[in-house]
């Protein structure tokens, strides 16, 4: 069923809001993917705060043109059946959600991504982003690195203390 002009304007306004609030909008081809699989992708992506939408490219282009920051985005790659993954909290989350899903559904192919600054990045750059650990994983790695010397010192001190206690016990018996 065709959308009315009012409904199209409403979709453009909604997509424009998603694009402006999103730190990274990943674009992927989904040709050959079943509706059931896309519904599963939406459900899985929702867990990390990513919203996946299938929208006509013409409406996305209108939404991009209505935004001041995103007006300069190269729209030449927006061809064919595309889905868009938006995330306003994490730059890597939409790419990793789609990459994880693409492992079991190879019909999902990255086209590129639109950054919050209005730059269109290539599919190879999106694949590299998808390989990065999540923000929480990176924070945990930094904390573990910072705590490593503390753990080393406490282990060394407790090792010496155990050796001292073993020596005292040996002398006592």
Backbone torsions as a table, in degrees:
resi	resn	phi	psi	omega
1	UNK	NA	133.9	-178.5
2	UNK	-74.3	145.8	178.5
3	UNK	-82.0	143.3	175.3
4	UNK	-75.7	166.3	-178.9
5	UNK	-62.3	-39.0	178.6
6	UNK	-64.3	-42.4	179.8
7	UNK	-64.9	-40.0	177.9
8	UNK	-63.1	-42.2	178.1
9	UNK	-63.5	-37.6	177.7
10	UNK	-65.5	-42.4	178.0
11	UNK	-64.4	-42.5	179.0
12	UNK	-62.1	-41.5	179.0
13	UNK	-65.2	-42.0	179.4
14	UNK	-64.9	-45.0	-179.9
15	UNK	-67.1	-37.8	178.0
16	UNK	-61.7	-40.8	177.2
17	UNK	-64.5	-44.6	178.7
18	UNK	-62.4	-42.6	-180.0
19	UNK	-64.9	-42.4	-177.3
20	UNK	-72.0	-31.2	-179.3
21	UNK	-88.6	-14.5	-176.2
22	UNK	-80.1	134.9	175.6
23	UNK	-74.9	-31.1	178.9
24	UNK	-151.0	131.0	175.7
25	UNK	-115.9	112.6	-177.9
26	UNK	-93.0	136.0	-179.0
27	UNK	-112.6	132.1	-178.9
28	UNK	-143.3	148.7	173.6
29	UNK	-82.3	142.8	-179.1
30	UNK	-127.4	12.9	-176.8
31	UNK	-56.6	127.5	-179.3
32	UNK	94.8	-4.2	178.6
33	UNK	-89.6	136.5	-179.2
34	UNK	-75.5	159.3	177.9
35	UNK	-62.4	-39.4	179.9
36	UNK	-61.5	-39.8	179.0
37	UNK	-67.5	-38.7	179.1
38	UNK	-68.0	-36.2	175.6
39	UNK	-64.0	-38.7	176.6
40	UNK	-65.3	-39.6	177.3
41	UNK	-60.9	-45.6	179.0
42	UNK	-58.6	-43.6	-179.1
43	UNK	-65.7	-44.4	179.8
44	UNK	-65.6	-42.1	-177.2
45	UNK	-69.0	-29.1	-179.4
46	UNK	-61.4	-27.7	-179.6
47	UNK	-61.4	-31.4	179.2
48	UNK	-106.7	18.4	174.8
49	UNK	85.6	15.0	-178.5
50	UNK	-98.0	135.0	176.6
51	UNK	-108.2	124.8	179.9
52	UNK	-106.2	128.0	-179.5
53	UNK	-132.8	144.2	171.4
54	UNK	-107.8	113.5	-175.5
55	UNK	-134.0	146.4	176.4
56	UNK	-60.5	139.5	-177.7
57	UNK	-60.4	-35.5	-179.9
58	UNK	-59.7	-39.0	179.7
59	UNK	-72.2	-35.9	175.7
60	UNK	-63.8	-43.5	179.7
61	UNK	-61.9	-41.4	176.6
62	UNK	-62.0	-42.0	179.3
63	UNK	-64.5	-39.9	178.3
64	UNK	-65.7	-40.5	-179.7
65	UNK	-67.8	-27.6	-179.8
66	UNK	-78.8	-14.1	-179.4
67	UNK	-92.1	136.2	179.7
68	UNK	-68.2	-44.4	-176.2
69	UNK	-72.9	-40.9	-172.4
70	UNK	-92.4	6.1	-177.7
71	UNK	-62.2	-28.9	-174.6
72	UNK	-90.1	7.4	-178.6
73	UNK	-66.2	136.5	176.1
74	UNK	-72.0	113.0	-174.9
75	UNK	-99.8	9.4	-176.7
76	UNK	-67.5	-23.9	-178.5
77	UNK	-83.8	-7.5	-176.5
78	UNK	-84.2	75.3	-179.5
79	UNK	-133.4	144.2	177.2
80	UNK	90.6	-167.5	-179.8
81	UNK	-82.6	109.9	-174.9
82	UNK	-122.9	148.0	169.8
83	UNK	-119.1	155.0	-174.6
84	UNK	-125.2	131.8	179.1
85	UNK	-114.5	119.6	-176.9
86	UNK	-110.2	142.9	173.4
87	UNK	-149.5	125.1	-177.5
88	UNK	-94.1	-4.4	-177.1
89	UNK	-106.7	-33.0	-170.2
90	UNK	-139.8	132.2	-179.4
91	UNK	-72.3	-32.3	-173.1
92	UNK	-87.9	-24.9	-172.4
93	UNK	-56.5	-46.3	-179.5
94	UNK	-65.7	-37.2	179.1
95	UNK	-67.0	-42.1	-179.2
96	UNK	-70.7	-34.9	177.5
97	UNK	-63.3	-44.4	179.1
98	UNK	-69.9	-37.4	179.6
99	UNK	-65.6	-41.5	177.8
100	UNK	-62.9	-42.9	179.3
101	UNK	-67.6	-36.6	-178.2
102	UNK	-67.4	-20.0	177.2
103	UNK	-63.5	-36.9	179.6
104	UNK	-96.6	-16.7	179.6
105	UNK	-129.0	86.2	-175.0
106	UNK	-67.9	-3.2	177.5
107	UNK	-74.1	-14.3	175.5
108	UNK	-82.6	119.4	-179.9
109	UNK	-126.2	130.2	177.7
110	UNK	-66.4	139.1	173.6
111	UNK	-105.2	-38.2	-178.9
112	UNK	162.4	-160.2	178.7
113	UNK	-154.8	154.9	176.7
114	UNK	-111.0	121.7	-179.9
115	UNK	-83.3	168.0	179.1
116	UNK	-65.8	-22.9	-179.7
117	UNK	-84.3	-3.2	178.4
118	UNK	90.1	22.6	179.1
119	UNK	-103.9	137.5	176.4
120	UNK	-95.7	121.6	180.0
121	UNK	-105.6	154.8	-173.4
122	UNK	-75.1	168.6	179.3
123	UNK	-64.2	-36.2	178.8
124	UNK	-64.6	-39.7	177.8
125	UNK	-67.0	-35.2	178.0
126	UNK	-67.8	-40.1	177.8
127	UNK	-62.8	-38.5	177.4
128	UNK	-65.4	-40.4	176.7
129	UNK	-63.4	-39.3	-178.5
130	UNK	-65.0	-25.8	-179.3
131	UNK	-79.1	-14.5	179.8
132	UNK	-70.7	149.5	173.8
133	UNK	-68.5	161.2	-180.0
134	UNK	-68.5	168.0	-179.8
135	UNK	-59.1	-44.2	-179.5
136	UNK	-65.3	-38.0	177.3
137	UNK	-63.7	-41.9	179.2
138	UNK	-64.6	-40.8	178.1
139	UNK	-63.0	-42.7	179.2
140	UNK	-63.1	-38.8	178.3
141	UNK	-64.9	-41.5	178.8
142	UNK	-64.6	-43.1	179.4
143	UNK	-63.8	-42.3	178.6
144	UNK	-62.6	-37.8	178.4
145	UNK	-66.5	-41.4	179.8
146	UNK	-68.9	-32.9	-178.8
147	UNK	-84.3	-11.7	-177.1
148	UNK	-56.5	-47.9	178.7
149	UNK	-62.5	-35.6	179.1
150	UNK	-64.1	-44.7	178.9
151	UNK	-64.2	-38.4	178.9
152	UNK	-62.5	-44.5	-179.7
153	UNK	-64.1	-46.1	-179.5
154	UNK	-65.4	-37.0	177.0
155	UNK	-65.4	-40.8	179.8
156	UNK	-65.6	-44.0	179.7
157	UNK	-66.1	-41.4	-179.7
158	UNK	-70.7	-30.6	176.1
159	UNK	-64.1	-44.6	178.3
160	UNK	-65.5	-38.7	178.8
161	UNK	-64.5	-41.6	177.9
162	UNK	-65.1	-40.2	178.4
163	UNK	-64.5	-40.9	178.2
164	UNK	-62.8	-44.7	179.1
165	UNK	-65.1	-38.0	177.3
166	UNK	-64.9	-38.9	178.7
167	UNK	-65.7	-43.5	177.8
168	UNK	-62.7	-43.3	179.3
169	UNK	-63.4	-37.8	178.7
170	UNK	-66.8	-39.3	178.9
171	UNK	-67.4	-37.6	-177.6
172	UNK	-69.5	-27.8	-177.4
173	UNK	-100.7	NA	NA
